[in-house]
Amino acid sequence: MTDRELNIDAIIDERPIGGLQWRVVVICFLLAVIDGFDAACIGYVAPLLTEQFTIPPELMGQLLSAALVGLMLGALVGSALADRLGRKPIILASILIMGVGSLLTALSSDTSDLFIYRFITGLGLGGVMPTINILTAEFAPERRRALLMTLMFTGLPLGTVVGGVASVGLLSVFGWEAVFLAGGILPLLMVPVVVFWLPESPRLLVLRSPQDEGLAKTMRRLAPEVDVPAGSTFLTSQRPTPHSGIRALFAEGRTGLTLLLWIVFFANLLTIFAMMGWLPSVLEAAGFPLERAILASALLAVGGVVGGLVMALAIDRFGAIRSMTIGFLAASIIVSLIGYSTGSLPLLLFVLFFAGFTSMGCQFGLNAVASGSYDTNARATGLGWALGVGRLGSILGPIIVGGLLAMNLSISTLFVFGALPMLVAAGAVFAIGARGSKEQAAQAQV
């Protein structure tokens, strides 16, 4: 036995990105694709559900939000449990719940079934996203953390694209039930992948048991060139804070930061999910065939993928606050133009692409900022609660749109309303930057 001490931060941060780290990114990317597919598919089949079950706009808005209520609760509860029980068990439990919930949705015989099963699906969806974000961040070297998180998170909008393309084929041949069957089978296929190939976070394990043999095995696979003898003690430059869980989000002067992050997440996800949930129905009502409306809506996600990668590069060069403030201001302009673009398909596609580019691209940056704002023993809780509070916005978004449609507002007015939360997000991001500047100035005077 030996008492050799090894610093895991030095091992992870100072060496090139290795095979185990890329494996984590790829597995989490696939889970994000499935998460995006399952989250978006209800919007793609909404017109058919409305017809079969005779659902009025107000009730459809509530149905679109049923999974989002589950998403919120899954993010809040799942993230807190991920800090206590580990990242891997929560990911595994979440994809099981997601898969079963989606399979049950395919068997729905009335609107009550749809509400219940979409809520169950949402619990799984909500538990997956913050946890895979944090797991990716904790395997990534600090100098490449934003890039790897962005590459992983592109799976979410790609999943909505896959959902749109797949839904067109499945709906035309098998009906709406096939979309939910696919959404249930895919996460269940990932269960053995997670069990056998996805490791636990070494940065979390070292805080729990510095001499854990499972941690030693992970570090040997992560850095095979480093000698890790039996009995090694692992250290981290980050010490556990005296507070954990939700209390840590408001300790040590973080209250203002936490509340501002919650405002940004709330505002951005309100607009994103309102568009994702209602665009196919709104565009169909504007005269587009359903298949074309679905594919046009999927351009939001294509723009989101490109926008996320551009945002990562912009953050590295210009900083997160400046990049996201400009991004949200641009999003407010672009989203307001959607309703004025339905007379020309090429113009509509252009505007939808850049609506996703700006709004979803900023969400990529938000995830990286939130994950870096808290210590390891509260990191999943921090991001999970930000996403959970953001889900309140995503829940209200489709409901608000349903109410506005029931008021017979014009499409152009509808999207002008949709642009307002982007202005709120821009202001909150700017306030985060101003708050950080004041803190740095105060520290410089000490």
N, C-alpha and C positions, 0 to 999 in steps of 0.2 A: 504494500500500500504506500501511497505517497501523498504529501500534502501540497502538491504543486498548485499554484494559483494561476488562473487564466482569466483575462478580462474579455467577456464575450463581445462587448461593444467594439473593442479593438479588432477582434477577429472578424466581425461582420462588416464594420465600417471601413477597414483599411485594405481588405483584399478585394480582388475582382469579383463581380457577380458570378456565382457558380451554378452548377446544375440543380442543386436542391432548391436554391432560391428561384430559379426559373420554373421549376416544377410547381412550387407554391403559387407563383404568378399565373401559370397556365391553368391549374385546377381552379383557382379562385376566379379567373377570367371565365371559364366554362360555367361556373355557378352563377356568375353575374349575367351571362347570356340567358340562362334558364330563368333567372329572376326577372329579367327584362321581358322575356317572352310571356311569362305567367302574369306579370303586372299589366301588360298592355292588351292581352288577348280579349278581355271583356269589352274594351272599346271597339275592337274590330268586329265583334259579333253583335254589338248592341242593336244595330238596326234589325237584325233577324229576331233577336229576343223581343224587341218591342212589338214586332208583328205577330209572333207566335203567342206571346203571353199578354198582348194588349196592354202594354205598360205606358202610361202617360209620361211626359217629359220630367215632371217633378219626381216621380217615383224612380224613373231611370237614373236620374242624378243621384238619388240615395243608393240605388243598387251599385252604381259605379263607385260609390264611396264605401260600400260595405267591406271590400277587401282592404281599403285604405285605413279603416278603423282597426282592422286586424294588423295591418302594417305598423301602425303607430304603437299599439300595445306590444307587438312582437319586438319592435326596436327598443322600446323602453325596458321591457322585462328581459329580453334576450341579451342586450348589451350589459346590463348589470350582472346577469348570471355569467356572462363570458369573462368578466373580471374576477369572479369568484371561483367558477368551476373550470375555466379554460376556454380557449377559442374553439378547439376542435369539437368537443361534445355539443356545444350550442349550434355549430354549423350542421352537424349530423342530425340533431333533433329537428332543426328548422327545415332541412330539405325533406325529411320524412313527413312532417306536417304539411308542407307545401304540396308534395306529391299526392298524398291521400286526399287533401282538400280539393285539388283540381279534378281528380278522378271522380269524387263524389259530385262535383258541380256538373259533370257530364251526364249524371243520372237524375238531374233535377226534373221534377214534374210540375212545379209551380214556382211562383216568385218567392215564396217563403223558403223553399229549398235553395234557390239561388242566393238569397241573402245569407243564409247560415253557412253554406259551403264556401262562398267567396270570402266570408269573414275568417273561416278556418284557414283557407289558403293564404290570406293576408298575414296571419300570425307567423306562418313559416317564412313568407317573403320578408317580413320585417326583421326577423331574427338573422337572416342570412347576410344582408347587405352591410350593416355596420361591422359585423364580425369579420367578414372576408377583407374589408378595407383595413381593419386593424392588423389582421394577421399578415397581410401583404406589407404593411408599413413596418412591422416589427422584424420581418426577415430582410428588409431592404437596407442597404447601407445609406447612411444619412445623406450623402451627396447625390444619391439617385432615388431617394424616397418618392419625391413628387412624380418622377417619370414612371417608376414601376407602378405606383398607385394609379396613375392615369392610364397606363397600358391595361392594367387589370380592369379598371372601371369602364373602359370602352366596351366591355362585354355587355353592360346594361343597355345602352342605346342600340348596340348591335342586336341584342335579343329582341328589341321591339321591331327592328327591321326584319329579322327572321320571322317574327310573329306575323308581321304584315304580309310578307310574301307567302309564308306557309298557309296563312288563313285564307288567302284567295283560292289556293288550290284545294284545301280541305273543305271549305264551305261549298265550293261548286260541285264537289264529288260526294262528300259524306255528310255535310250538314254541320251546324254549330257545335254539336257534341264532340266531334272529332278534334276540334281545336283544344278543348279542355282535356280530352284523353291524352293528347300529345303533351300538354302542359303537366300532366300527372306522371306520365311514364318517364320523361326526361330526368326530373330530379331523383326519382327512385333508382335510375340507372347509375347515378353518381354516388349512391350510398357506399358500395364497395370501394370506389375510388377514394373517397374521403377516409374510410376506415383503414385502408392498407397503405395509401400513398401520401396522405396529407399529414405533416408533422405538427406538433404543438409549438406554440411560440416560445423560442428560447429566452427571450427577454422577460416573459412572464414566469417561466419555470425557474429562472435564476433567483427571482425574488421570493419564491416559495421554498426552494430546496437547492442551495448552492452546490451540493454534492450528489444530486440526483443522477442516477446512471442513465435514465432516459435522456436527460439533457446532454450527458457526455456522448451518447450515441448520435444525437442530432448534430452536435458540434463536430464529431468526426466525419459525418457525411457532408456537412456544410463546408468544412475546411480540412480535407484529407491530408494536406501537407503539414498540418499542425499536429504536434505530438500531444495526445490527450491520454495520459496514463490513467489506469484505474485509480479511483480515489481522489481525482482532481477536484479542487474547489474552484467554482466559477464566481467571478465578481462582475459587477456592473458599475459604471460610473454614476448611474441613476439610483438613488436610494428611495425606498418606499416612503411616501409622504405620510404624515400622521393621520390624514383623512383619506378615505376611499369611498367609492360609490358616488351617490348623488351629492354628498356633503363636500367632496373634493372639488366639485364644479363651482362652489361658492367660497372656497377657502383661499387664503393667501392672495387676496385682492383680485380674484377671477370673476367676481359677480358681474361686473359690467361687461367683460368679454363674453361670458356665457350668455347673458341676456341678449346682447347684440347678435351673437351667432344664431341664437334661436330666431330672432326677427328675420334675419337673412334667409335661413332655411325655410321658415314659414312662408315668406313672400314668394320665393323662387319656386318652391314645390307646389304652391297654390296654382301658379300660372302653368307650370309644366304639366301637371296632372289634369288640369281643366282642359288643356289642349289635347293631351293624349286620349282622354276619355270621350271627348265630344267631337273632335274634328271629323271622323268618318261620318257621323250623323249630320253634322252641320253642312259638310260639303255635299252629301247626298241631297239634303234639302235644297241646296243651292243649284242642283241640277246635274251633278256629276254622278255617273254610274257607281254603284257601291264598290266594285273592284278597283276602279280608278281612285275613288275617295280614300280607300284603305292604303293603296300604294303611295298616294300623295302625302297622306298623314305620316307614313313611315319615313319620309324625307326629314322630318323633325329629328329622328334618331340618327340618320346619316350625317346631318349637320352637327349633331351633338358629338359624334365620334371625332370628326375633323376639328370641331371647336375645342374639344377637350385636349387634344394633342397640341393645338396652337396655344391654348391657355397655359399648358404646362411650360412651353418654351417661353411664353411671355412672362410668366411668374419668375422663372429662373433669371431672366434678363432685366425686367423692370420692377419686380416685386409683386406680391399678391394683391396688396391693397389698390395700387394704381391700376393694375390689369383688370381686376374684377369690378372696380368702380366704372371704368370705361365700358367694360363688357355689359354690365347691367343697364347703363344708360342707352347703349346701342340696342339692347334687347327691348327696352320700352318702345323705341321707335319702330323696330322691325315687327314686333307683335301687333302694334296698332295698325300696321299696313296690311295685315292678312285679310281683313274684311273688305278692303278696297281692291284686292287682287283677284277676286274670284271670277272676274270677267275674262281673264286670259290665263289659260293653263300654264304656259311657260313662265309668266310672271308669278303666278301662284306658287309654282315649284321653287322658283328662285327665293321668294320670300319665306316659304316654309323651311327651306334649307338653312337660311341665315337666322330664322327664329330659333331653331334647334342649336345652331352654331353658337349663338350668344347665351341663351338661357341654360342649356345643358352644359355648354363649355364652362360657364361660371360655376356650375355645380361640381365639376371636377375639382376646380380650385378650392371650393369650400370644404370638400372632404379632406383635402390635404391640410388646409389651415386648421380645421377642427381637430384632426388627429394629432397634430403637432402642438396643440395648445394645452395638453394635459399629460401628466406623468403616466408611466406604464400601468400602475395599479388602478388608474381611473380613465385610461384612454378609451376603452370600449364604451364605458358609460358616457363619457363626454361626447363622442361621436354619435352613439346610439340615442342619447337624449336630444341632441340637436336634430337628428333625423326624425325622432319621434315627435318632437314639437313641430318640425316641418311637416309631418304627416297630418297634423291638424289642418294645415293649409291645403294639403292634397285632398283631404276629406271635404273641406268646405268648397274647394274649387268646382268640382262637378255639380255639387248641390246648388251653388250660386248660379252656374250656367243654366242648369235646369230651370231655376226660377226666372232668370232673365228671358229664356226662350218662351216660357209660359206667358210672359208679358208682351210677347211679339215684338221684341226689339229687333232692329235691323242687324244684319251680320256685321256691318262696319262698326256700329255702336258697341256691339258685343265685344269685339276685339280691342276697342279703345279702352273699355273697362279692364280687359285682361292685361293691358300694358301697365296699369297703375301700380300693381305690386312690384314691378321691376324698378320703378322709381324709389319705392320704399327700400328695396334691397340695396340699391346704389347708395342711398343715404346712410344705411346702417353700416355698410362696408367702409364708407368714408369715415364714419364715427369710430370704427375699430382702429383705423389707421391713426386718427387724431389722438385717440386714447393712448396708443402705443408710443406715439411721439412725445406726449406729455410725460409718460413714465420714464422714457429714456432720458429726457431732459432733467427730470427730478433726480434720477440716479447719478447723472453726471455732476450734479451740484453737491452730492454727498461727499 
